[in-house]
Amino acid sequence: MSDRIDRCETCTWWERQGATLSSAARDPGAADDVGTCQAYPPDLQRVAFGAVGYFPVTHASRFCRDWQERVDDPDDGEREPVPDGTVVPFRSAA
């Protein structure tokens, strides 16, 4: 592992065990030291039924120029659950 502090695992853009497919939340089958970089929108790739977005998969020990310090998060990036019955409005262009 690298001695640098500005590694993927300490970056705010990196999600441990993050799903490669942008429409998914997490990949429980991924190794603990693998995640996805979400610094930029996902890359679109054509599939039979249209296009899907993929985030790049990176190892925890990698680093790049877009590194930004992660703010301590007590639940290690877990998304907050939406309470049952809560409706989240969709922002429209109108």
Backbone as XML, in Angstrom:
<?xml version="1.0"?>
<chain id="A" units="angstrom">
  <residue number="1" name="MET">
    <atom name="N" x="0.836" y="-1.175" z="0.000"/>
    <atom name="CA" x="0.000" y="0.000" z="0.000"/>
    <atom name="C" x="0.883" y="1.240" z="0.000"/>
  </residue>
  <residue number="2" name="SER">
    <atom name="N" x="0.406" y="2.281" z="-0.599"/>
    <atom name="CA" x="1.151" y="3.524" z="-0.739"/>
    <atom name="C" x="1.234" y="4.284" z="0.584"/>
  </residue>
  <residue number="3" name="ASP">
    <atom name="N" x="2.323" y="5.059" z="0.755"/>
    <atom name="CA" x="2.471" y="5.894" z="1.943"/>
    <atom name="C" x="1.720" y="7.215" z="1.800"/>
  </residue>
  <residue number="4" name="ARG">
    <atom name="N" x="1.261" y="7.514" z="0.598"/>
    <atom name="CA" x="0.564" y="8.774" z="0.356"/>
    <atom name="C" x="-0.769" y="8.797" z="1.094"/>
  </residue>
  <residue number="5" name="ILE">
    <atom name="N" x="-1.144" y="9.983" z="1.579"/>
    <atom name="CA" x="-2.433" y="10.124" z="2.248"/>
    <atom name="C" x="-3.547" y="10.364" z="1.232"/>
  </residue>
  <residue number="6" name="ASP">
    <atom name="N" x="-3.192" y="10.878" z="0.051"/>
    <atom name="CA" x="-4.214" y="11.203" z="-0.943"/>
    <atom name="C" x="-4.525" y="9.998" z="-1.839"/>
  </residue>
  <residue number="7" name="ARG">
    <atom name="N" x="-4.945" y="8.912" z="-1.194"/>
    <atom name="CA" x="-5.317" y="7.687" z="-1.898"/>
    <atom name="C" x="-6.831" y="7.671" z="-2.106"/>
  </residue>
  <residue number="8" name="CYS">
    <atom name="N" x="-7.283" y="6.790" z="-2.962"/>
    <atom name="CA" x="-8.723" y="6.654" z="-3.205"/>
    <atom name="C" x="-9.501" y="6.443" z="-1.904"/>
  </residue>
  <residue number="9" name="GLU">
    <atom name="N" x="-8.991" y="5.588" z="-1.030"/>
    <atom name="CA" x="-9.738" y="5.262" z="0.190"/>
    <atom name="C" x="-9.947" y="6.458" z="1.114"/>
  </residue>
  <residue number="10" name="THR">
    <atom name="N" x="-9.184" y="7.531" z="0.955"/>
    <atom name="CA" x="-9.363" y="8.721" z="1.793"/>
    <atom name="C" x="-10.008" y="9.865" z="1.017"/>
  </residue>
  <residue number="11" name="CYS">
    <atom name="N" x="-10.466" y="9.587" z="-0.194"/>
    <atom name="CA" x="-11.041" y="10.622" z="-1.054"/>
    <atom name="C" x="-12.560" y="10.676" z="-0.911"/>
  </residue>
  <residue number="12" name="THR">
    <atom name="N" x="-13.101" y="11.871" z="-0.938"/>
    <atom name="CA" x="-14.545" y="12.045" z="-0.833"/>
    <atom name="C" x="-15.288" y="11.500" z="-2.041"/>
  </residue>
  <residue number="13" name="TRP">
    <atom name="N" x="-14.614" y="11.362" z="-3.172"/>
    <atom name="CA" x="-15.260" y="10.879" z="-4.401"/>
    <atom name="C" x="-15.299" y="9.354" z="-4.497"/>
  </residue>
  <residue number="14" name="TRP">
    <atom name="N" x="-14.619" y="8.644" z="-3.602"/>
    <atom name="CA" x="-14.512" y="7.192" z="-3.711"/>
    <atom name="C" x="-15.535" y="6.523" z="-2.810"/>
  </residue>
  <residue number="15" name="GLU">
    <atom name="N" x="-16.222" y="5.536" z="-3.340"/>
    <atom name="CA" x="-17.185" y="4.791" z="-2.541"/>
    <atom name="C" x="-16.747" y="3.340" z="-2.429"/>
  </residue>
  <residue number="16" name="ARG">
    <atom name="N" x="-16.415" y="2.935" z="-1.209"/>
    <atom name="CA" x="-15.983" y="1.555" z="-0.955"/>
    <atom name="C" x="-17.101" y="0.597" z="-1.354"/>
  </residue>
  <residue number="17" name="GLN">
    <atom name="N" x="-16.747" y="-0.425" z="-2.099"/>
    <atom name="CA" x="-17.693" y="-1.411" z="-2.608"/>
    <atom name="C" x="-18.808" y="-0.754" z="-3.418"/>
  </residue>
  <residue number="18" name="GLY">
    <atom name="N" x="-18.512" y="0.409" z="-3.988"/>
    <atom name="CA" x="-19.501" y="1.103" z="-4.798"/>
    <atom name="C" x="-19.836" y="0.297" z="-6.034"/>
  </residue>
  <residue number="19" name="ALA">
    <atom name="N" x="-21.071" y="0.340" z="-6.412"/>
    <atom name="CA" x="-21.503" y="-0.410" z="-7.588"/>
    <atom name="C" x="-20.976" y="0.243" z="-8.855"/>
  </residue>
  <residue number="20" name="THR">
    <atom name="N" x="-20.523" y="-0.565" z="-9.783"/>
    <atom name="CA" x="-20.053" y="-0.064" z="-11.064"/>
    <atom name="C" x="-21.204" y="0.538" z="-11.848"/>
  </residue>
  <residue number="21" name="LEU">
    <atom name="N" x="-22.338" y="-0.112" z="-11.835"/>
    <atom name="CA" x="-23.512" y="0.373" z="-12.528"/>
    <atom name="C" x="-24.076" y="1.569" z="-11.765"/>
  </residue>
  <residue number="22" name="SER">
    <atom name="N" x="-24.226" y="2.696" z="-12.436"/>
    <atom name="CA" x="-24.590" y="3.937" z="-11.750"/>
    <atom name="C" x="-25.978" y="3.903" z="-11.121"/>
  </residue>
  <residue number="23" name="SER">
    <atom name="N" x="-26.851" y="3.029" z="-11.575"/>
    <atom name="CA" x="-28.197" y="2.982" z="-11.014"/>
    <atom name="C" x="-28.297" y="2.068" z="-9.785"/>
  </residue>
  <residue number="24" name="ALA">
    <atom name="N" x="-27.198" y="1.468" z="-9.378"/>
    <atom name="CA" x="-27.189" y="0.589" z="-8.205"/>
    <atom name="C" x="-26.558" y="1.313" z="-7.016"/>
  </residue>
  <residue number="25" name="ALA">
    <atom name="N" x="-26.838" y="0.848" z="-5.819"/>
    <atom name="CA" x="-26.329" y="1.519" z="-4.622"/>
    <atom name="C" x="-24.970" y="0.990" z="-4.178"/>
  </residue>
  <residue number="26" name="ARG">
    <atom name="N" x="-24.844" y="-0.323" z="-3.991"/>
    <atom name="CA" x="-23.598" y="-0.905" z="-3.509"/>
    <atom name="C" x="-23.396" y="-2.279" z="-4.137"/>
  </residue>
  <residue number="27" name="ASP">
    <atom name="N" x="-22.163" y="-2.738" z="-4.085"/>
    <atom name="CA" x="-21.832" y="-4.069" z="-4.595"/>
    <atom name="C" x="-21.281" y="-4.889" z="-3.438"/>
  </residue>
  <residue number="28" name="PRO">
    <atom name="N" x="-22.132" y="-5.614" z="-2.713"/>
    <atom name="CA" x="-21.669" y="-6.370" z="-1.549"/>
    <atom name="C" x="-20.675" y="-7.470" z="-1.912"/>
  </residue>
  <residue number="29" name="GLY">
    <atom name="N" x="-20.599" y="-7.855" z="-3.179"/>
    <atom name="CA" x="-19.659" y="-8.883" z="-3.602"/>
    <atom name="C" x="-18.266" y="-8.356" z="-3.866"/>
  </residue>
  <residue number="30" name="ALA">
    <atom name="N" x="-18.086" y="-7.034" z="-3.847"/>
    <atom name="CA" x="-16.778" y="-6.447" z="-4.115"/>
    <atom name="C" x="-15.861" y="-6.592" z="-2.903"/>
  </residue>
  <residue number="31" name="ALA">
    <atom name="N" x="-14.569" y="-6.677" z="-3.162"/>
    <atom name="CA" x="-13.581" y="-6.760" z="-2.080"/>
    <atom name="C" x="-13.580" y="-5.462" z="-1.276"/>
  </residue>
  <residue number="32" name="ASP">
    <atom name="N" x="-13.125" y="-5.530" z="-0.027"/>
    <atom name="CA" x="-13.106" y="-4.344" z="0.839"/>
    <atom name="C" x="-12.194" y="-3.239" z="0.331"/>
  </residue>
  <residue number="33" name="ASP">
    <atom name="N" x="-11.185" y="-3.584" z="-0.460"/>
    <atom name="CA" x="-10.246" y="-2.566" z="-0.927"/>
    <atom name="C" x="-10.514" y="-2.145" z="-2.375"/>
  </residue>
  <residue number="34" name="VAL">
    <atom name="N" x="-11.724" y="-2.397" z="-2.860"/>
    <atom name="CA" x="-12.129" y="-2.011" z="-4.209"/>
    <atom name="C" x="-13.378" y="-1.141" z="-4.100"/>
  </residue>
  <residue number="35" name="GLY">
    <atom name="N" x="-13.447" y="-0.127" z="-4.928"/>
    <atom name="CA" x="-14.604" y="0.756" z="-4.925"/>
    <atom name="C" x="-14.735" y="1.472" z="-6.245"/>
  </residue>
  <residue number="36" name="THR">
    <atom name="N" x="-15.600" y="2.463" z="-6.284"/>
    <atom name="CA" x="-15.792" y="3.221" z="-7.514"/>
    <atom name="C" x="-15.488" y="4.693" z="-7.279"/>
  </residue>
  <residue number="37" name="CYS">
    <atom name="N" x="-14.922" y="5.319" z="-8.307"/>
    <atom name="CA" x="-14.644" y="6.751" z="-8.289"/>
    <atom name="C" x="-15.859" y="7.459" z="-8.861"/>
  </residue>
  <residue number="38" name="GLN">
    <atom name="N" x="-16.399" y="8.410" z="-8.101"/>
    <atom name="CA" x="-17.590" y="9.115" z="-8.526"/>
    <atom name="C" x="-17.344" y="10.608" z="-8.656"/>
  </residue>
  <residue number="39" name="ALA">
    <atom name="N" x="-16.104" y="10.954" z="-9.021"/>
    <atom name="CA" x="-15.744" y="12.364" z="-9.199"/>
    <atom name="C" x="-16.427" y="12.972" z="-10.417"/>
  </residue>
  <residue number="40" name="TYR">
    <atom name="N" x="-16.734" y="12.157" z="-11.384"/>
    <atom name="CA" x="-17.354" y="12.624" z="-12.624"/>
    <atom name="C" x="-18.592" y="11.802" z="-12.914"/>
  </residue>
  <residue number="41" name="PRO">
    <atom name="N" x="-19.486" y="12.289" z="-13.768"/>
    <atom name="CA" x="-20.651" y="11.476" z="-14.145"/>
    <atom name="C" x="-20.199" y="10.151" z="-14.742"/>
  </residue>
  <residue number="42" name="PRO">
    <atom name="N" x="-21.028" y="9.128" z="-14.635"/>
    <atom name="CA" x="-20.649" y="7.816" z="-15.168"/>
    <atom name="C" x="-20.494" y="7.842" z="-16.689"/>
  </residue>
  <residue number="43" name="ASP">
    <atom name="N" x="-19.640" y="6.957" z="-17.197"/>
    <atom name="CA" x="-19.483" y="6.782" z="-18.636"/>
    <atom name="C" x="-20.666" y="5.985" z="-19.157"/>
  </residue>
  <residue number="44" name="LEU">
    <atom name="N" x="-21.235" y="6.443" z="-20.261"/>
    <atom name="CA" x="-22.345" y="5.712" z="-20.867"/>
    <atom name="C" x="-21.813" y="4.666" z="-21.823"/>
  </residue>
  <residue number="45" name="GLN">
    <atom name="N" x="-22.380" y="3.481" z="-21.753"/>
    <atom name="CA" x="-22.011" y="2.399" z="-22.657"/>
    <atom name="C" x="-23.285" y="1.825" z="-23.254"/>
  </residue>
  <residue number="46" name="ARG">
    <atom name="N" x="-23.225" y="1.581" z="-24.561"/>
    <atom name="CA" x="-24.396" y="1.034" z="-25.262"/>
    <atom name="C" x="-24.586" y="-0.437" z="-24.900"/>
  </residue>
  <residue number="47" name="VAL">
    <atom name="N" x="-25.849" y="-0.780" z="-24.702"/>
    <atom name="CA" x="-26.250" y="-2.171" z="-24.507"/>
    <atom name="C" x="-27.450" y="-2.424" z="-25.414"/>
  </residue>
  <residue number="48" name="ALA">
    <atom name="N" x="-27.929" y="-3.627" z="-25.466"/>
    <atom name="CA" x="-29.001" y="-3.999" z="-26.386"/>
    <atom name="C" x="-30.247" y="-3.118" z="-26.243"/>
  </residue>
  <residue number="49" name="PHE">
    <atom name="N" x="-30.575" y="-2.721" z="-25.034"/>
    <atom name="CA" x="-31.814" y="-1.984" z="-24.800"/>
    <atom name="C" x="-31.613" y="-0.474" z="-24.655"/>
  </residue>
  <residue number="50" name="GLY">
    <atom name="N" x="-30.431" y="0.042" z="-24.890"/>
    <atom name="CA" x="-30.181" y="1.480" z="-24.771"/>
    <atom name="C" x="-28.780" y="1.760" z="-24.302"/>
  </residue>
  <residue number="51" name="ALA">
    <atom name="N" x="-28.664" y="2.527" z="-23.219"/>
    <atom name="CA" x="-27.353" y="2.855" z="-22.660"/>
    <atom name="C" x="-27.433" y="2.799" z="-21.138"/>
  </residue>
  <residue number="52" name="VAL">
    <atom name="N" x="-26.341" y="2.404" z="-20.518"/>
    <atom name="CA" x="-26.238" y="2.385" z="-19.058"/>
    <atom name="C" x="-24.968" y="3.126" z="-18.649"/>
  </residue>
  <residue number="53" name="GLY">
    <atom name="N" x="-24.982" y="3.679" z="-17.447"/>
    <atom name="CA" x="-23.826" y="4.417" z="-16.950"/>
    <atom name="C" x="-22.992" y="3.578" z="-16.006"/>
  </residue>
  <residue number="54" name="TYR">
    <atom name="N" x="-21.666" y="3.651" z="-16.174"/>
    <atom name="CA" x="-20.735" y="2.908" z="-15.330"/>
    <atom name="C" x="-19.719" y="3.855" z="-14.692"/>
  </residue>
  <residue number="55" name="PHE">
    <atom name="N" x="-19.467" y="3.665" z="-13.402"/>
    <atom name="CA" x="-18.393" y="4.391" z="-12.720"/>
    <atom name="C" x="-17.113" y="3.562" z="-12.817"/>
  </residue>
  <residue number="56" name="PRO">
    <atom name="N" x="-15.949" y="4.213" z="-12.891"/>
    <atom name="CA" x="-14.695" y="3.446" z="-12.950"/>
    <atom name="C" x="-14.388" y="2.768" z="-11.608"/>
  </residue>
  <residue number="57" name="VAL">
    <atom name="N" x="-13.948" y="1.532" z="-11.688"/>
    <atom name="CA" x="-13.579" y="0.763" z="-10.501"/>
    <atom name="C" x="-12.110" y="1.047" z="-10.190"/>
  </residue>
  <residue number="58" name="THR">
    <atom name="N" x="-11.800" y="1.336" z="-8.936"/>
    <atom name="CA" x="-10.417" y="1.614" z="-8.534"/>
    <atom name="C" x="-10.082" y="0.870" z="-7.249"/>
  </residue>
  <residue number="59" name="HIS">
    <atom name="N" x="-8.797" y="0.703" z="-7.014"/>
    <atom name="CA" x="-8.289" y="0.066" z="-5.801"/>
    <atom name="C" x="-8.072" y="1.150" z="-4.742"/>
  </residue>
  <residue number="60" name="ALA">
    <atom name="N" x="-8.216" y="0.812" z="-3.490"/>
    <atom name="CA" x="-8.093" y="1.772" z="-2.388"/>
    <atom name="C" x="-6.740" y="2.484" z="-2.350"/>
  </residue>
  <residue number="61" name="SER">
    <atom name="N" x="-5.681" y="1.838" z="-2.847"/>
    <atom name="CA" x="-4.344" y="2.423" z="-2.744"/>
    <atom name="C" x="-3.983" y="3.360" z="-3.905"/>
  </residue>
  <residue number="62" name="ARG">
    <atom name="N" x="-4.875" y="3.520" z="-4.895"/>
    <atom name="CA" x="-4.590" y="4.405" z="-6.033"/>
    <atom name="C" x="-4.768" y="5.860" z="-5.633"/>
  </residue>
  <residue number="63" name="PHE">
    <atom name="N" x="-4.283" y="6.749" z="-6.480"/>
    <atom name="CA" x="-4.461" y="8.180" z="-6.243"/>
    <atom name="C" x="-4.512" y="8.900" z="-7.581"/>
  </residue>
  <residue number="64" name="CYS">
    <atom name="N" x="-5.097" y="10.129" z="-7.564"/>
    <atom name="CA" x="-5.219" y="10.907" z="-8.790"/>
    <atom name="C" x="-5.216" y="12.397" z="-8.466"/>
  </residue>
  <residue number="65" name="ARG">
    <atom name="N" x="-5.291" y="13.207" z="-9.491"/>
    <atom name="CA" x="-5.238" y="14.661" z="-9.301"/>
    <atom name="C" x="-6.535" y="15.237" z="-8.766"/>
  </residue>
  <residue number="66" name="ASP">
    <atom name="N" x="-7.630" y="14.479" z="-8.799"/>
    <atom name="CA" x="-8.930" y="14.979" z="-8.360"/>
    <atom name="C" x="-9.237" y="14.654" z="-6.894"/>
  </residue>
  <residue number="67" name="TRP">
    <atom name="N" x="-8.221" y="14.191" z="-6.163"/>
    <atom name="CA" x="-8.426" y="13.794" z="-4.766"/>
    <atom name="C" x="-8.914" y="14.977" z="-3.938"/>
  </residue>
  <residue number="68" name="GLN">
    <atom name="N" x="-9.929" y="14.730" z="-3.117"/>
    <atom name="CA" x="-10.405" y="15.716" z="-2.145"/>
    <atom name="C" x="-10.615" y="14.990" z="-0.827"/>
  </residue>
  <residue number="69" name="GLU">
    <atom name="N" x="-10.245" y="15.639" z="0.248"/>
    <atom name="CA" x="-10.312" y="15.008" z="1.559"/>
    <atom name="C" x="-11.729" y="14.582" z="1.918"/>
  </residue>
  <residue number="70" name="ARG">
    <atom name="N" x="-11.840" y="13.363" z="2.421"/>
    <atom name="CA" x="-13.126" y="12.831" z="2.867"/>
    <atom name="C" x="-13.433" y="13.396" z="4.250"/>
  </residue>
  <residue number="71" name="VAL">
    <atom name="N" x="-14.648" y="13.852" z="4.421"/>
    <atom name="CA" x="-15.106" y="14.300" z="5.732"/>
    <atom name="C" x="-15.497" y="13.049" z="6.504"/>
  </residue>
  <residue number="72" name="ASP">
    <atom name="N" x="-15.099" y="12.976" z="7.775"/>
    <atom name="CA" x="-15.416" y="11.785" z="8.566"/>
    <atom name="C" x="-16.905" y="11.502" z="8.530"/>
  </residue>
  <residue number="73" name="ASP">
    <atom name="N" x="-17.231" y="10.278" z="8.187"/>
    <atom name="CA" x="-18.609" y="9.835" z="8.086"/>
    <atom name="C" x="-18.754" y="8.609" z="8.976"/>
  </residue>
  <residue number="74" name="PRO">
    <atom name="N" x="-19.501" y="8.725" z="10.088"/>
    <atom name="CA" x="-19.577" y="7.622" z="11.049"/>
    <atom name="C" x="-20.147" y="6.328" z="10.480"/>
  </residue>
  <residue number="75" name="ASP">
    <atom name="N" x="-20.941" y="6.399" z="9.406"/>
    <atom name="CA" x="-21.510" y="5.168" z="8.855"/>
    <atom name="C" x="-20.797" y="4.728" z="7.585"/>
  </residue>
  <residue number="76" name="ASP">
    <atom name="N" x="-19.596" y="5.226" z="7.335"/>
    <atom name="CA" x="-18.729" y="4.808" z="6.230"/>
    <atom name="C" x="-19.416" y="4.855" z="4.868"/>
  </residue>
  <residue number="77" name="GLY">
    <atom name="N" x="-20.120" y="5.965" z="4.623"/>
    <atom name="CA" x="-20.688" y="6.162" z="3.305"/>
    <atom name="C" x="-22.029" y="5.518" z="3.051"/>
  </residue>
  <residue number="78" name="GLU">
    <atom name="N" x="-22.580" y="4.852" z="4.052"/>
    <atom name="CA" x="-23.902" y="4.247" z="3.866"/>
    <atom name="C" x="-24.914" y="5.373" z="3.635"/>
  </residue>
  <residue number="79" name="ARG">
    <atom name="N" x="-25.776" y="5.179" z="2.681"/>
    <atom name="CA" x="-26.797" y="6.188" z="2.410"/>
    <atom name="C" x="-27.887" y="6.100" z="3.465"/>
  </residue>
  <residue number="80" name="GLU">
    <atom name="N" x="-28.419" y="7.269" z="3.820"/>
    <atom name="CA" x="-29.485" y="7.306" z="4.811"/>
    <atom name="C" x="-30.752" y="6.701" z="4.206"/>
  </residue>
  <residue number="81" name="PRO">
    <atom name="N" x="-31.419" y="5.821" z="4.935"/>
    <atom name="CA" x="-32.651" y="5.239" z="4.401"/>
    <atom name="C" x="-33.774" y="6.274" z="4.364"/>
  </residue>
  <residue number="82" name="VAL">
    <atom name="N" x="-34.613" y="6.195" z="3.367"/>
    <atom name="CA" x="-35.773" y="7.078" z="3.278"/>
    <atom name="C" x="-36.902" y="6.407" z="4.041"/>
  </residue>
  <residue number="83" name="PRO">
    <atom name="N" x="-37.503" y="7.136" z="5.002"/>
    <atom name="CA" x="-38.588" y="6.528" z="5.793"/>
    <atom name="C" x="-39.736" y="6.086" z="4.886"/>
  </residue>
  <residue number="84" name="ASP">
    <atom name="N" x="-40.395" y="4.997" z="5.267"/>
    <atom name="CA" x="-41.545" y="4.495" z="4.496"/>
    <atom name="C" x="-42.606" y="5.584" z="4.394"/>
  </residue>
  <residue number="85" name="GLY">
    <atom name="N" x="-43.208" y="5.693" z="3.226"/>
    <atom name="CA" x="-44.269" y="6.679" z="3.025"/>
    <atom name="C" x="-43.755" y="8.052" z="2.630"/>
  </residue>
  <residue number="86" name="THR">
    <atom name="N" x="-42.440" y="8.237" z="2.628"/>
    <atom name="CA" x="-41.883" y="9.531" z="2.251"/>
    <atom name="C" x="-41.819" y="9.627" z="0.730"/>
  </residue>
  <residue number="87" name="VAL">
    <atom name="N" x="-42.298" y="10.730" z="0.200"/>
    <atom name="CA" x="-42.238" y="10.956" z="-1.235"/>
    <atom name="C" x="-41.184" y="12.013" z="-1.495"/>
  </residue>
  <residue number="88" name="VAL">
    <atom name="N" x="-40.216" y="11.665" z="-2.313"/>
    <atom name="CA" x="-39.167" y="12.617" z="-2.679"/>
    <atom name="C" x="-39.545" y="13.191" z="-4.028"/>
  </residue>
  <residue number="89" name="PRO">
    <atom name="N" x="-39.851" y="14.509" z="-4.092"/>
    <atom name="CA" x="-40.288" y="15.096" z="-5.360"/>
    <atom name="C" x="-39.169" y="15.108" z="-6.409"/>
  </residue>
  <residue number="90" name="PHE">
    <atom name="N" x="-39.564" y="14.925" z="-7.647"/>
    <atom name="CA" x="-38.628" y="14.975" z="-8.763"/>
    <atom name="C" x="-38.624" y="16.396" z="-9.297"/>
  </residue>
  <residue number="91" name="ARG">
    <atom name="N" x="-37.436" y="16.991" z="-9.392"/>
    <atom name="CA" x="-37.341" y="18.355" z="-9.909"/>
    <atom name="C" x="-37.568" y="18.339" z="-11.409"/>
  </residue>
  <residue number="92" name="SER">
    <atom name="N" x="-38.507" y="19.114" z="-11.864"/>
    <atom name="CA" x="-38.766" y="19.186" z="-13.301"/>
    <atom name="C" x="-38.143" y="20.460" z="-13.854"/>
  </residue>
  <residue number="93" name="ALA">
    <atom name="N" x="-37.977" y="20.498" z="-15.168"/>
    <atom name="CA" x="-37.387" y="21.657" z="-15.822"/>
    <atom name="C" x="-38.365" y="22.807" z="-15.906"/>
  </residue>
  <residue number="94" name="ALA">
    <atom name="N" x="-39.647" y="22.542" z="-15.709"/>
    <atom name="CA" x="-40.672" y="23.582" z="-15.838"/>
    <atom name="C" x="-40.733" y="24.460" z="-14.617"/>
  </residue>
</chain>
